């Protein structure tokens, strides 16, 4: 797991007041004189759009190894998947069950990684068939990772030559035409397909990522007719981390402390993949701290016509896989009390008295307070059993978290 933990400086900011809308009463103010504050319940008066990151897990029968997006692992981790160790590539019933569970949870789309890997083509063709049978099942959003075209030479790097760029643009054209423009792909109200672009570790090496992304989007098939979300790998961060200059909008040249002055330009929206933490202050004040962070992002993006997508997690518990982890546990909710699955495996006990409400519900309220115009909220992750962030049912909780998701985000 990447540990990119950029702390956002929040002191001294002017008062920021939430814009009133149907499901945000005027009393929802953003305090400047409190570090820890209660997050009020946000009622659902209009459905939120729920997107969930989806890993293509499978079991390699030759070596009898359980794989997680291509990486070997020695066992299943936090929680026991109801479906066991499945192969989503070969068993179409697995995908069918996942989509039906997603429908039960009110999930609007799953984000599926696509990086030129052939096995995903089978998944996509089955997905389209299953969606045609029941269009209340979740749609697909493609997570486009250009890393498969990167040439390794001691370290990953994208060789900026026309052949590589043209190959990437051809691939993007193909997935746009053959997947994103089909009915089972999620689109915004204006008809633009939604897509995720990832792998900033590599693309940050490109002198002008703005030119790179603009080139990809300007192909004959796409002609900028996509809504592109940037996946910012790692944990809590700030727009400054990705090039936003609070003083004058965007900087044309290098600015001290910024990774890439223009890397935020070509995208329509942004979200992070992990809201776990190894910092006590963040743990102690996690809801209000995250509220500050999300509102700061949203406030900075709106004048630019961009959007921040709040991320939530069902929980976090990586102690089974990583007993010495320095990440703070975020328990699950079972029988109206906080519950840590790993305790039964590791024998460790924890004082969970500070958790008097379902943490997932508290995070959901933070997200709803800070949602953008698209009303999209990302749930990370569907089947990340290694860190206990999974929304997919495990025997320990059954379908409870599907029901929670439906209740928290749907009218």
N, C-alpha and C positions, 0 to 999 in steps of 0.2 A: 504494500500500500504506500502510495506517495504521501509524504508528510510536508506538504507545502502549506505552512501556517503563517500567513501574513496578517498581523494584527492591525486592524483598522483604527486609526486615531480618531476618537469620537469626541474628545473634550473640546469645549469652546465652540461647538457648532451652534449656529442659530437655531431657534425653535423651528421644528418642522411639523406642520399640521397635516394629517391625512385628509385628502380630498373626500368630501362626503359623497357617498353613492348609496344605492339601495340597501346594501348589506353592511355599510359602515356608518353607524350613528355618529353624530357630530362629537360625541364625548370621547371618541377614540383619538386621543392626542398623543403626540410623540414627546415624552418628557425630556428636558435638558438638565434637570436637577436631581435625577435619580439614576443610579447605576443598576439597581435591582428593583423591578416593579412587576406587578401582576399583569398577565396577559388576559384580557377579558374574552369570554366566549364570543365567537363570531357566528351568528346564525346563518344558515344557507337559505337565501331567498332566490338565488339563481344558481344553476349548476356551475361548478367549476370544471375545467378541462383537466383530466388526470392523465398524465403520462408516466410510464414506468419503464425503467431501463431493464432490458431483457438479455440474459446471457445464454448462449447456445452451449449448454452442458451436454456431455455425453460420456459413455463408458467405452473404453477401448477394450474390445473383447480379446484381442491378441495378447496383450500384456496384462489384462485384467486390472487396468488402472482407471480410476475415476478422474476425468478431465474437467477443468473449468476454463472455458474459452481457450483450450489448447495447452494449458499448463498442467503438468502432473501434480497430483495431490495425494496424500497417503490415506485420507479418510474423509467422510462427511464430518461436518463440524457442528455448529450450534443449531440444534434442532434436528429432527428426523423427518426428512421430506416424506409426505404421504405417498408420493409416487416412487420412492426409493431412488436408486441410482439409475437414471434413465438416459436414453439416447434420443435426443430430440430430432436428430437427423433421420433415424431409421424407423422410429415408432411414431406414426402419425397420430396415434391416440394421445401421446404426450402433448403435442401441440394443441390438439382439440381440447384436452382437459384444461390446459393453461388458458386458452382463449375463453372457455366457458367460465373458469374461475375469474378471469379478468372481467367478463361481463357481469358476473355476480357482484364484483367489487365496484362496478361503475367506472372501470378503466376505459378511457377513450382511445389510447394508443399505447403500444409497446415500442420502445426504441431498440431496433435490431442493428447490431454492428454489421457493416458490409465493407469489406476491404479487398474485393477481388477474389474472395474465397468461394470456390465452387459449391461447397456443401450448403451455403446459405441459399443458393438458388432453389434447391429442393424444398427448403423450409418456406421460401416465399411462394412457390407454386402451390404448395399445400395450404398455406395461409389464405391465398386468394380463393381457393376452392371452399375452404371452411367459412370464409367471410360471405361468399355468395350464398351459402346455405342459411346463414343467420347474420344479417348485417347489424345486429346489436352486439356482436363480438367486437373486441378491440381492433382498431386499424393498426397499420404499421407506419413507423417513421424510420427512415434510414439514417443510421449513424455512419457517416462517410469518413473513413480513416485513410488518408493518402499514404500512410507509412509503408504499405505493401509495394509501392513503387520506389521507395527510398533505397538507395544503393549503400550497402554497408561497407565501410572501409575503416574498421577499428571503432567507429561510432556511426550511428545513424545520421545520414545527411541527405538532403534532397539535392541532387545535381541539377542545377538550374539550366537545363538545356531544352531546346524546343521539343525534342522527341519525348522526353519524360513528361513535360507539361501537356503536350498534345495527347499523350496516352491517358493521363489523368482526366483531361477534359472529355475525351472520348468515353471513358468509363462512366463519368458523371452523367454525360448525355444519355448513355444506355440505361442506367438505373433510373434516371428521370423519366425517360420515355416508357420503359417497360415495367416500372414499378410505381413510381411516385405519381404518375398521371392516371393510374388505374383506380378503380373505386375503393379498393381495400387500403389505399394509402391515405393518411390523415392530411387534410387540407384546411386552411383558414377559410373564413367566410367569403373572402374575395377570390377563392379558388386556388390560391398559391399553395403548393405542397410544402409541408414543413419538413425540414431536414436538419440533422445535427452534424456539425463538423468538429472533429477532435484531433488529437495528437499535436498539441502545441509544443511539446518537448522538442519535437523535430522542426516544426514549422517556425518556431521562434528563431531558428538559424537563418531564415530567409530575410534578406535585408529589407524587403518591403512586402510583408504578408498581405498588405492591402492590394498591391498589384497582383499577387499570386491568386487570391480569392476572386478578385474582380475578373481576372482572366478566365478562371474556371466557370464563373457564373454567366459570362457573356457569350457563351457558345450559341450556335445557331438554334439548337433545340430549346435551351433554357431562356436565354435573353433576359436574365435577371428575374425571371418569374418564379422565384422560390423565396421562402421565408427561412432564413438561415440562423439556427441557434448555435452558439459557440459553447462547447463543453469545456469548462475550465477545470482541468484535472486538479485533484488535491482538495484541501479543505478551505476553511473560511478565508476570504481574500477581499480585495477592494478593487474598484475600477482603476485606481492609480497603478496597481500591480500589472495591469494590462494596457497601460498607455494613456488613460484618460488624464487630461491636464485640467484640474479644477479651476485654474486661473483664466484660461482663455480657450477652453474647448479642447481642440487637438493641437499637439505640438508637431511641427514639421520636422524638427531635428531632434537629436538626442537630448534627453532631459535627465538630470541626475536622479538615480533611484528608479527609473522606469526601465522595464525590460525591453519593450519595443514601443516607441512613441505612437505608432500608427496601427498597432495590432487589433485595436477595438473597432476600427472604422468599418470594415466590410460586412459586419454582422448585424442582424436585426434584433437578436436577443442573446442572453447569456445565463448560464446556470452552473452551479458547482456540483461535484459528484459526492461530496462527503461532508457531513456536518458533525462528525464525531470530533473529539478533542482530547488533548493531553495536557491541558492547562487548567489549573484549579479554578481560576476566576471565571473561565468560560463554563466550567462545569457548574459552579455555584450559581451563576447568573445566566445560564445557558439560554433561557427563553428571551429575556430582555436584551441580552447581548446580541443574539441572532436577530432580534427585532430591529435593533439599531443598524446592524450590518445590512439587512435586506432593505430597510427603508433608505439608507444612504445610497445604495446601488440604484434603487428605483428612482430616487430623487435626481440623481445625476444623469440617468439614461433618458428620462422622459423628455427633457428639452431637445435632445438629439434625435427624437423620433425612434428611440430604441427602447428595449424592455428588459427587465430582469425577471427571471423565472425562479420563484422560491423553490427550494428543495426541502423535502422532509424524508425521514427514515422511520420505519416501524420501530426500530430499536437498534442497539449496538452491543454486541457481546462477543468478543474474539478470544476469550480466555481458553477455550478448548483447543483451538489451533495454536495460539500464542500465549502460553501461561504467563510469560514475563511481560506482556504487553503493558505499555504505559498509557494506553487510551482509557478514558473513564467509561465505565459501563453505563449504558442507558437501558434500564430494565424493560421487560415486557409487562403487560398487564393481564393478570389472571385471577379470577375469583375476587375481583375488586381490590387487588393489592399488587404491589410491584413484585416481580418474579424474575430471577436470573437462572437461565437453563444451565449455564456452565457450573453452577454450584454443585449440581448433582454429579458432575463428572470430575471436577477438580477437588471437591471437598471444601472449597473456600466458602466462607459465609460473609455476607456484607450487611451493613446497616443501611437499610433502604427506607428508613422512617421519613426522610425528607420528600419522598415521592408519595404524595397523597392523591394524585390524579394520574390518569393514563398519560405518560409522556408523549405518546403519538398524537393524542388529542391536543396537547399543549402546542406541539410543533405545528400541527395543522392550523391552529388559530393564528400562530405567528405568520404562517404562509398566507392565510386568507386576508390578514390585515395588510399585506404587502404585495398582493397580486397585481399584475399589470393588466393592460387593456385586453389581452388575449384570454385572460382568466386561466392560463395554464399553470399547473403546479406539478412539479416533478417528484415522483417517489423513487428513491434509490435504495433498494433494488428489488427486482422480482425474485431472483433466486441466488442471491449472494449468501449462501449458507455459512461460508467461512468466517464472516464477521457478524452474523446474526442480524443483518439488515433486511432479510428476505421478507417479502410480502406473500410469496407462495406458501400455501398451507404446510405446516409440519404437525406431526401427531400431538405435540405438546399443547398446541393452541387450536387445532382444527381449522375452521374457517372464520374464527373470530376476527382476524385482521382484515379479511375481505369485507366483513360487515362493518367494521370500524371505518374503513375507507369510504364505503358507500354512504354511511351516516354523516361523516365529517365533510364530504365534498359534494353530495348530491341532495337536491331539494326533496 
